[in-house]
Amino acid sequence: MRKAFSDELNATFDDLADMCALVESAVNGATKALMTGDASTAEKVISGDAEIDKMRERIEEESFTLLSLQAPVASDLRLLVAALRMVSEVERMGDLSVHVAKIARLRVPDLAVPAEMLSIMQRMAEVAVDMVTRVRQIIISRDVEAAIALGRADEEMDQLRRQSFAELLSDNWTHGVEPAVDIALLGRYYERIADHAVSIASRVVYVVTGHRLEEQ
Amino acid sequence: MRKAFSDELNATFDDLADMCALVESAVNGATKALMTGDASTAEKVISGDAEIDKMRERIEEESFTLLSLQAPVASDLRLLVAALRMVSEVERMGDLSVHVAKIARLRVPDLAVPAEMLSIMQRMAEVAVDMVTRVRQIIISRDVEAAIALGRADEEMDQLRRQSFAELLSDNWTHGVEPAVDIALLGRYYERIADHAVSIASRVVYVVTGHRLEEQ
């Protein structure tokens, strides 16, 4: 019974990791749409979110069934409850990719981001994707060291956001209000994807060690 | 045993409602700071968030203890797991109030919002506060009708956001980039507060009826 439960718990975490892989593609697709102004890539991200939502429902139902029927205790219970909470965060990362894709779609055939801001946006996207990739691996491995390291990785994202604000609020900004607003919101969306990755990593630290990340 | 459990479950939901009341004050305080440029009100919201975070930790720990020791089943289990997920959303609403307060503080002694945009921002804030108030009552009453009604209440917020974008992207906008970016982000924060209220309401519908809100 305990063995079967632990297999099912692992299967739940594997499903969660698969869901993360879909989000990884979504962030990549949304970024590609943003960088190239390609409407069909944006559409694919937007319509593809339904699959991520379906996975969330399935994982929620499986976890809940496991909780009801097996009434796990101690660390098993902790892990299962954590999975139920992480799944909402992974879903949100998918929603945020959709927000990025929608801004890209809104400006097609133009680019939402002026040429001189493309490299900073690209770097934000890379940091976000890297964090999603790492959190996917952390979900599978439940590696506390990697989770703690991820918790510190969003410093670059913060710095990129500050840098992008400095650009669009500087006297040299000649693109007016619309691209400035787009960039501020896009920066917010990438930053939130990173925040969710950190939050999931800190849940992993908590379920494995019993200590919150900020106490490490 | 069952009676004691149901008392404790109600106590958890009461705590969650109390946490909502703190968030209500935070949204109100942040809005006051935004409308008046009052730094000390902004500071109070920012430092007050620690209390909201502490409540979250306490509610999480209590729920988890209840889950471990009482191993509830069926609807009790469903409610308790829902509480554990709602608490994250209530905490996020608090964080979003802090974001609003920080924008207000950044522009002190000036106002972040130009005079002609104050009324639309004020209305966004009112809608957000109203939704937090209603969701607090829904958490206590678990009133499905009220929860379904709340799920439809964010239409005004969507409309206000569209209206604010139309203003700041119009040719009549003379305030430049900085207030435009502030307003876009502020709109996003109020909208997210409303989204979380809707999400909590839909969790209530789900735990009480077994159906998701979109299926109603």
HADDOCK unambig.tbl for C-alpha pairs under 7 A between the chains (distance, minus, plus):
assign (segid A and resid 68 and name CA) (segid B and resid 73 and name CA) 5.97 0.50 0.50
assign (segid A and resid 68 and name CA) (segid B and resid 74 and name CA) 6.93 0.50 0.50
assign (segid A and resid 71 and name CA) (segid B and resid 71 and name CA) 6.29 0.50 0.50
assign (segid A and resid 73 and name CA) (segid B and resid 68 and name CA) 5.98 0.50 0.50
assign (segid A and resid 74 and name CA) (segid B and resid 68 and name CA) 6.95 0.50 0.50
assign (segid A and resid 85 and name CA) (segid B and resid 85 and name CA) 6.22 0.50 0.50
assign (segid A and resid 169 and name CA) (segid B and resid 177 and name CA) 6.62 0.50 0.50
assign (segid A and resid 169 and name CA) (segid B and resid 178 and name CA) 6.26 0.50 0.50
assign (segid A and resid 176 and name CA) (segid B and resid 177 and name CA) 6.68 0.50 0.50
assign (segid A and resid 177 and name CA) (segid B and resid 169 and name CA) 6.61 0.50 0.50
assign (segid A and resid 177 and name CA) (segid B and resid 176 and name CA) 6.66 0.50 0.50
assign (segid A and resid 177 and name CA) (segid B and resid 177 and name CA) 5.16 0.50 0.50
assign (segid A and resid 177 and name CA) (segid B and resid 180 and name CA) 6.71 0.50 0.50
assign (segid A and resid 178 and name CA) (segid B and resid 169 and name CA) 6.25 0.50 0.50
assign (segid A and resid 180 and name CA) (segid B and resid 177 and name CA) 6.71 0.50 0.50
assign (segid A and resid 180 and name CA) (segid B and resid 181 and name CA) 6.81 0.50 0.50
assign (segid A and resid 181 and name CA) (segid B and resid 180 and name CA) 6.80 0.50 0.50
assign (segid A and resid 181 and name CA) (segid B and resid 181 and name CA) 5.18 0.50 0.50
assign (segid A and resid 181 and name CA) (segid B and resid 184 and name CA) 6.49 0.50 0.50
assign (segid A and resid 184 and name CA) (segid B and resid 181 and name CA) 6.49 0.50 0.50
assign (segid A and resid 185 and name CA) (segid B and resid 185 and name CA) 6.88 0.50 0.50
